[in-house]
Amino acid sequence: MIQNAVASHAVPAARPVDKTAFAAFGMREVNGETIDAAIAAAGDDLVCVFFWGVDCFNCEMAKQAMLAQPALVRELRLHWLHANVYEHPELGQRFGLHGIPVFLFFHRGKKLGRATGWHGHAQFAAAVANARNKLAGKPLV
């Protein structure tokens, strides 16, 4: 009886991913096989990898908040990459992610820091500043 109820219960179709923020900030999609080359290709730019997942409410909120203040996000001068960790769980394992969204900062392959969650532009900008300070050997803010 339970099997019949489960078998007849339709699973809702996944909603399409809103890729507006990815396009607006020129975020290139990466996976476990392409992430290292994509980070290396950024040269001297500070790289931010946005780790997200399908149907992740907080990930959608982060994208919408970024789109609400695009000029402020662009002023940070980041080279953007993005990865769906539900589709590529090896990335979550590799980088020790315990939740999303997570933004990791890299320069020439070296991880410089992270911002976990989206707690507003000021918090994100501070994480970017700390990554740049770490790169320059300056004190963190």
Number of C-alpha atoms within 10 A of each C-alpha: 6 7 8 8 9 10 10 9 9 8 8 6 6 8 8 8 10 12 11 12 17 17 10 12 17 14 19 16 16 21 18 14 11 10 19 13 11 19 25 16 14 18 13 12 16 21 29 26 23 28 25 26 20 16 13 13 12 16 20 19 14 21 19 15 17 20 17 11 11 14 10 14 17 13 9 13 13 19 24 22 24 19 22 19 22 15 12 16 14 14 20 20 11 9 10 9 15 10 15 20 25 21 23 21 26 23 20 15 17 12 15 20 19 19 19 18 19 20 11 11 15 11 14 19 16 14 22 25 16 20 25 19 15 14 16 9 9 11 8 12 9
